[in-house]
Amino acid sequence: MHDITDLEGRGIPGVGVASSEFTQAAAAQAASLGFDAAMVFVPHPIQDRNDDEMRALAEAAYDEIVARVSMT
């Protein structure tokens, strides 16, 4: 959240990507920073996924990420 806030503050559009486990944490951080960052949430967990599984998650989220960047 801090990275997206920093990028946006410098005029660089950004979208945060996190696993669905962190939706509440992202909302809490956004509220504490006073910044409503564009976020895309992928299925949790991600830490044990192999490269092919991570690629599939990224491909599934790609259109939503691009759409949210376009909205900023």
MOLIN-V621099 format. One line per field, one symbol per residue. phi: phi as a letter, one per 30 degrees, with the letter a starting at -180 (. if undefined). psi: psi as a letter, one per 40 degrees, with the letter a starting at -180 (. if undefined). burial: + if it has 24 or more other ideal C-beta (glycine too) atoms within 12 Angstrom, else -. A space follows every 50 residues. Layout:
phi: ???
psi: ???
burial: ???
This chain:
phi: .dddddeddcicdbbdbbdedcdddddddedddibcddbbccecdcdcdd edddddddddcedddddddddd
psi: dddddddddeehiihihiiededdddddddddefhgihihhiiiiddeii ddddddddddeddddddddde.
burial: +--+---+-----+++++-------+---+----+-++++++-------- ------+---+---+--++---
